Amino acid sequence: YVELQPVGLPIVVNRELVNYVFVYVRINLTSTANVARLREKEPFFRDALVKAGHRTPFTLASDLGAVDVKKLTATLARDAGAIAGPGQILSVVVTQQAPRRRPRVPRPA
């Protein structure tokens, strides 16, 4: 596996930044993957996650202190597959989430 350094992702509601959630992500590799080579690519995986999270935030409407794990893992699995090459990525798992602050409900637009 490749363990990513924690990444702060924005939580945006009505085009307003309401929080950051720090996510801890593990990219599980296939048995045929070159682990050493892919661990060197950790900054590229992290960069892809940051760019995706800012392009279309992984905001979870029901909880502003968490990210949409399903959307995040699907997006990062696709991007990680492009970085690592075909047949290298088994799965993407969010191991922990830590909101920067207690989420508040934004004012109506």
C-alpha positions, 0 to 999 in steps of 0.5 A: 500500500501507499499511505498518503500524508494527511490532506486538508480538503475544503467543505463548500456550501453555497459557494462558501467555504465552511470547513476543512476536513483532513483525510488520511488515505491509503492506496492499496496496491495489487500483488504485482505492483512495484511498491517501491516505485509507487511509494515514490509517487506519493506526492503525485497521488496527494496532488491529484487528491488536492486538485480534485477536492478543490475542483469539485469539493467532496462535500457531504450534505448531511455532515459538514465535518466529513467528506463524501467517502464514496465520491473521494475514493472513486475519484482518487482510484481513477486518478491514481490508476492514471498515475500508477498505470493499469493494473497497479491499484487495488482500492482506495480507502479513507482511514480517518477524517478529522474536521478542522473545526466543528461544522456550522450550518451556513446561512441561507443564500 
